[in-house]
């Protein structure tokens, strides 16, 4: 076993630039694992005791993650919506908000990689909405009100064009 500080010798002269992709990948793996663990424990989540957790989860944007994290997040949202009915509107709101990209993605959507990202997100949003509709029969009745509100919030011509 080496002395304290020997771990630097084992890594050699690794720059932050070289280390960055590995750290990013590790963080994505941890996030994916946490989201999947929460999905398994969804029946224990309480709106009073876990308000911050629910708020943080529903504030996440699918647009900011890769496919594995998006899938884990969608699974959690569907499980939350189906768990006891308390979170249906919260989950639907989160999903509907993902129909519109964050403003920092508007320019990227003009490029092939932006269109690919849009397809990845929209497919998952549709899949999640269908999953919730299948598991929570009353959920579609909430959609009209929710979609109308979201469309009013994002009524700029440029955003409407993106989804026509």
N, C-alpha and C positions, 0 to 999 in steps of 0.2 A: 504494500500500500504506500502510495507516494505521500510526500509532505504537503502541507497546506500550500496552495499556490501552484502545485504541479499540474493542475487541470489546464492551466494556460499553456503549459508546455505540450500537453496532449492535443490541444486544438491547433497548435502552431500559430501562425500569423493569419488568422481568419478575420477578414474585415467585416464591418457592419453590413456592407453591401452584400457580401457573400452569405452572411448569416441571415439576413432579412427574409428571404423566401422560405427558409426552414422554420423560422419563428412564426411567420404568417401561416404556414401550413399547419403547424402545431396548434396555433390558436383556433384555426378553423375546425380542426379535429376535436378540440376541447369543447367548442361551442356546439358542434353537432352532437357530441356525447351528452352534454348537459340538456339539450333540447329533447333528445330521445329519452333520457332519464325522467324528465318532467312529464313526458307523454305517458310513461309507465306509472307515474304517481299522480295523474291528473285528478283522480277521485279524492285525493287528500288536500287539494288546493282550496283554500277558503278565501272568499272575496275580502273579508275583513283583515285576516292575518297576512295575506299575501298580495295586498294591493299594489305594492311596488313591483313585485314580480310580474303581475298581470299587466300593469301599465308598461313596463319595459318590454315585455314580450309583444304586446300589441302595437308598440311603437316601432317595432323592427320592420324594415322594408326589404322585401324579397329582392329588390333591385340591387342591394348592396352585397349580396352573397352569391357563392357558387352553387351549383346544383345540389350537392350533398347537404349543405346547410339549409337551402330552400326546402328540400324534401322533408328534413327533420322539423323545420318550423311549420310547414303546412300540416304535417301529421299532428303536431301539438295543437294547432289551432282547431283542427277538426275534432280531435279528442276533447278539447275544452268545450267546444260548442255542444258536443253530444253528451257530456258528462252529467249535467243535472239541469240544464236549461237556463242557468243563471248567466252564462257567458255567451249566449247565442248572439245577441246584438253587438257585444264587444268584438267577437270574432268576425262577424259579418262586416262590421265597420273596418276592421283591420284588412280584411281581404279586398273589399271594395276600394279602399284607399290605394291598394297596389295596382289597380287598373291604370292609374296615372303615375308616370315615372316622376321621380324627384326632379326638380328643375335642373340640377347639375347633369342629368342624363339627356336633356333635350338635344344638345348638339351631337352627342354620341349616337342618337337614334338615326342620324343621317348616314351612318357608316354601317357596313355589313355586320360588324361585331355588336353594334347597338341593336340592330334588328334581331340578331340571334338572341340577345339578352331579353328583348321584349317578348319573343316567342317563348323562351324558357319561363318567364314570369307569368305570362297570360295563361299558358297551359296549366300551370300549377294553381293559379287562382280559380280557373274554371273547374279543375278537378276537385279542389277543396270545396267550392260552392256546391257541386254535385254531391260530394260526400256528406256535407252537412244537410242538404235537402233530403238525402236518403235516410239519414239517421235521426233527423229532427223534423218531423212532418210539418210543423208550423213555421219553420224558418223562412220559407219563401214568402210568407205573408209580410214579413218585415222588410223584404227587399225593395219594394216600390218606394217606401218612405226613405230608406237609406240611399238608394240610387239617385233619387231626385235631389236629395241634399248634397250628395257628392258632386253631381253634375253641375249644380248651381255654384258650388265652391270652385270648381275647375272649369269655368265657362269660357276661358280664353279660347280664341279661335284656333290658335296653334295646337293646343292640347286636343281639341275636338278632331282636328285633322289627323292626328296620330292614330286614331282608332277607327277611322272610317274606311 
